[in-house]
Amino acid sequence: MILFLFLISDLRDAMIRQFWTTQKKHGLILLSGDKDFGGLVEFGALWGRGKVILLRYRLVNIDRMVKDIIKLLAQEKESFEDATSLIIVLSESGYRIHRQPARKR
């Protein structure tokens, strides 16, 4: 599994679309602490676009965040491998998972 980290607020629309394509092709996971972007992914127009971990920490403690991310990736390895779209909101108190409902055939 490849972990990809960047600041989403620095990207333009075309770059975001390119990232989703690259993410799908290479199995990347997007990490973002950007709350506006998180709202679009979690509740809006970007729902169901890929695998995302939204960081919602009140206090920025890099060591704690890295440990929590590593632990999360280990605990949810199968979820990340099986899902085409997955959103996990991670904070000091733990995490919650939003899965895209299965499509009817």
Backbone bond lengths (Angstrom), bond angles and torsions (degrees), N, CA, C in turn:
res aa  C-N    CA-C-N  psi(-1)  N-CA   C-N-CA  omega(-1)  CA-C   N-CA-C  phi
1 M - - - 1.447 - - 1.528 108.40 -
2 I 1.295 116.30 134.46 1.460 121.58 179.35 1.517 108.75 -102.18
3 L 1.295 116.77 137.58 1.453 121.87 178.41 1.515 108.39 -107.58
4 F 1.310 117.62 128.03 1.456 122.84 -175.32 1.517 107.91 -122.02
5 L 1.331 117.58 126.71 1.459 121.50 -175.11 1.518 109.88 -129.17
6 F 1.319 116.60 129.22 1.456 121.18 173.84 1.514 109.13 -160.83
7 L 1.306 116.23 170.72 1.460 121.23 178.21 1.517 108.49 -92.55
8 I 1.320 116.11 113.64 1.461 120.53 -175.78 1.529 111.96 -66.75
9 S 1.295 119.15 -27.08 1.455 120.86 -177.48 1.527 112.51 -65.35
10 D 1.321 117.33 -15.92 1.457 121.11 179.68 1.531 113.22 -87.56
11 L 1.322 117.25 -2.09 1.458 120.30 -174.59 1.523 112.33 -98.88
12 R 1.292 115.94 149.59 1.465 123.31 173.40 1.526 108.66 -96.31
13 D 1.330 116.75 166.68 1.465 121.70 -176.25 1.528 113.29 -52.82
14 A 1.327 117.25 -47.85 1.470 120.42 -178.25 1.523 110.78 -61.99
15 M 1.323 116.47 -38.34 1.467 119.86 179.39 1.521 110.73 -68.79
16 I 1.319 117.04 -36.15 1.465 120.33 178.04 1.522 109.63 -64.67
17 R 1.333 117.65 -44.47 1.467 120.23 177.94 1.527 110.71 -61.04
18 Q 1.314 116.98 -41.06 1.462 120.87 178.41 1.527 110.39 -63.78
19 F 1.329 116.55 -39.58 1.459 119.12 178.54 1.517 110.98 -61.43
20 W 1.350 118.66 -44.47 1.475 120.74 -179.02 1.525 109.94 -59.44
21 T 1.335 116.95 -40.39 1.458 120.78 178.83 1.529 110.36 -64.20
22 T 1.320 116.70 -46.98 1.463 121.57 179.52 1.517 110.90 -64.75
23 Q 1.327 116.53 -40.14 1.463 121.15 179.59 1.522 110.70 -59.08
24 K 1.307 116.46 -46.48 1.460 120.97 -178.77 1.533 110.68 -64.37
25 K 1.326 116.51 -43.99 1.463 121.98 -177.37 1.525 112.30 -64.14
26 H 1.334 117.30 -39.26 1.463 121.51 -173.77 1.522 114.49 -108.01
27 G 1.326 118.73 2.15 1.456 121.69 178.54 1.516 114.19 69.22
28 L 1.322 116.57 35.78 1.462 121.00 -178.53 1.520 111.73 -79.89
29 I 1.305 115.90 157.13 1.455 123.02 176.01 1.522 107.45 -119.24
30 L 1.309 116.31 129.48 1.456 121.85 179.11 1.528 109.49 -89.59
31 L 1.317 116.84 127.99 1.462 122.82 172.84 1.521 107.49 -106.44
32 S 1.334 116.88 131.06 1.455 119.18 179.50 1.523 110.84 -146.98
33 G 1.313 114.56 138.23 1.458 121.25 172.89 1.516 110.86 -107.88
34 D 1.332 117.01 3.67 1.454 123.54 -178.43 1.533 109.17 -75.31
35 K 1.315 117.83 113.31 1.468 120.98 -174.69 1.527 112.80 -70.23
36 D 1.321 118.41 -34.47 1.469 119.87 177.61 1.525 110.25 -65.09
37 F 1.321 116.60 -46.63 1.457 120.85 177.48 1.525 109.73 -63.20
38 G 1.323 116.71 -42.04 1.463 121.11 178.91 1.509 112.16 -57.37
39 G 1.325 117.16 -39.79 1.461 120.98 177.55 1.520 112.01 -62.97
40 L 1.328 116.75 -39.30 1.471 120.48 177.95 1.517 111.54 -67.21
41 V 1.316 116.12 -37.46 1.465 120.28 -179.75 1.520 110.80 -74.42
42 E 1.319 116.41 -43.29 1.462 120.76 -173.07 1.530 112.87 -79.85
43 F 1.337 117.74 -34.46 1.458 119.73 -173.13 1.523 114.60 -131.46
44 G 1.329 118.86 -4.81 1.453 119.88 -169.13 1.508 115.29 -124.56
45 A 1.309 113.88 -144.04 1.461 123.33 -170.50 1.530 113.99 -63.33
46 L 1.309 119.51 -22.15 1.462 121.29 -177.77 1.525 113.42 -97.22
47 W 1.341 116.62 6.54 1.464 120.87 179.72 1.531 109.84 -59.06
48 G 1.317 116.01 133.39 1.455 121.13 175.56 1.512 114.95 82.55
49 R 1.314 117.98 17.21 1.463 120.96 -175.23 1.521 114.10 -92.11
50 G 1.303 120.00 -14.53 1.457 119.01 -177.84 1.516 111.42 170.20
51 K 1.308 114.97 -160.27 1.461 121.84 -178.61 1.523 108.36 -103.27
52 V 1.337 115.01 121.82 1.461 120.67 -172.36 1.521 110.00 -136.11
53 I 1.329 115.95 137.94 1.461 122.06 168.74 1.526 106.24 -114.18
54 L 1.323 115.71 116.78 1.457 121.43 177.53 1.527 108.33 -95.59
55 L 1.308 116.43 124.32 1.465 122.18 -178.30 1.520 108.67 -92.56
56 R 1.326 116.42 120.71 1.461 122.13 -177.20 1.535 110.76 -126.07
57 Y 1.297 115.36 54.74 1.463 120.73 -179.88 1.525 109.29 -88.06
58 R 1.328 115.75 139.79 1.471 120.47 176.79 1.523 110.75 -78.67
59 L 1.309 115.70 -39.91 1.467 121.49 177.51 1.519 108.79 -114.44
60 V 1.300 117.05 130.19 1.461 120.74 -178.76 1.525 109.00 -83.47
61 N 1.311 114.20 108.47 1.459 122.71 175.47 1.527 105.51 -127.00
62 I 1.320 116.56 97.63 1.462 122.00 -172.37 1.529 112.12 -56.70
63 D 1.333 117.73 -43.87 1.462 120.10 179.74 1.521 111.40 -58.80
64 R 1.317 116.55 -45.18 1.470 121.51 179.51 1.529 110.35 -64.03
65 M 1.336 116.72 -44.31 1.462 120.07 -178.38 1.525 111.35 -62.73
66 V 1.328 117.16 -43.75 1.467 120.97 179.40 1.526 110.18 -62.52
67 K 1.320 117.79 -45.74 1.469 120.94 178.33 1.525 110.86 -60.36
68 D 1.336 117.35 -43.18 1.463 121.28 179.67 1.528 111.81 -64.82
69 I 1.325 116.74 -39.86 1.469 120.20 178.97 1.522 110.52 -65.53
70 I 1.320 117.55 -45.10 1.468 121.36 179.12 1.525 110.42 -61.50
71 K 1.318 117.04 -43.61 1.467 121.67 178.65 1.530 110.46 -63.03
72 L 1.330 116.60 -44.81 1.462 121.51 178.83 1.521 111.50 -59.85
73 L 1.344 116.96 -46.37 1.462 120.76 -179.94 1.528 111.50 -60.67
74 A 1.316 116.67 -37.54 1.469 120.19 178.14 1.528 111.21 -69.80
75 Q 1.332 116.81 -44.20 1.464 120.97 -177.73 1.527 112.71 -68.80
76 E 1.303 117.47 -34.49 1.462 121.96 -174.64 1.530 112.86 -109.38
77 K 1.325 116.74 24.75 1.463 121.23 -177.67 1.529 111.74 -53.64
78 E 1.315 117.29 -47.23 1.463 120.83 -179.29 1.522 111.68 -65.20
79 S 1.329 116.94 -37.73 1.466 120.18 178.40 1.518 110.68 -60.68
80 F 1.333 116.85 -44.20 1.457 120.81 179.44 1.531 111.59 -66.87
81 E 1.322 116.99 -37.43 1.458 120.11 -178.71 1.521 112.11 -71.69
82 D 1.334 117.22 -36.86 1.462 121.77 -174.53 1.525 113.80 -82.76
83 A 1.314 117.67 -32.19 1.461 121.45 -172.37 1.527 112.34 -85.60
84 T 1.315 115.62 145.98 1.458 120.00 169.90 1.519 109.73 -91.08
85 S 1.331 115.56 -26.06 1.463 121.32 178.74 1.524 108.31 -138.95
86 L 1.331 115.38 129.65 1.455 120.45 -176.31 1.520 108.57 -155.70
87 I 1.313 115.52 132.49 1.458 119.99 176.42 1.521 107.72 -123.42
88 I 1.315 115.88 127.25 1.462 121.08 176.76 1.523 107.79 -121.87
89 V 1.314 115.35 127.98 1.461 121.39 176.79 1.524 106.59 -101.69
90 L 1.328 116.37 118.74 1.463 122.95 -174.34 1.521 110.20 -114.23
91 S 1.330 115.52 132.36 1.472 120.71 178.95 1.522 109.24 -146.21
92 E 1.328 115.86 -177.54 1.466 120.61 178.76 1.522 112.12 -58.13
93 S 1.316 116.91 -32.03 1.463 120.36 -175.05 1.526 113.92 -86.43
94 G 1.325 117.81 -4.74 1.455 120.10 -179.90 1.515 111.13 134.77
95 Y 1.338 115.84 -148.76 1.459 119.10 -179.77 1.517 110.60 -147.07
96 R 1.339 114.30 157.40 1.463 121.05 173.05 1.524 107.44 -130.92
97 I 1.315 114.87 148.04 1.461 121.16 -176.12 1.520 109.89 -112.73
98 H 1.336 115.46 134.21 1.462 122.44 171.89 1.527 106.10 -113.83
99 R 1.327 115.37 118.63 1.461 119.61 177.19 1.517 109.15 -108.20
100 Q 1.299 115.81 143.40 1.449 119.58 176.52 1.523 107.38 -73.62
101 P 1.341 117.52 132.48 1.473 119.17 179.39 1.526 111.05 -60.59
102 A 1.317 115.36 147.62 1.465 119.81 177.92 1.526 109.93 -64.53
103 R 1.314 115.71 142.05 1.461 120.56 -179.98 1.529 110.37 -78.36
104 K 1.321 115.38 141.23 1.465 120.15 177.28 1.523 108.81 -76.45
105 R 1.314 115.44 141.30 1.471 120.35 -179.13 1.491 110.40 -102.17
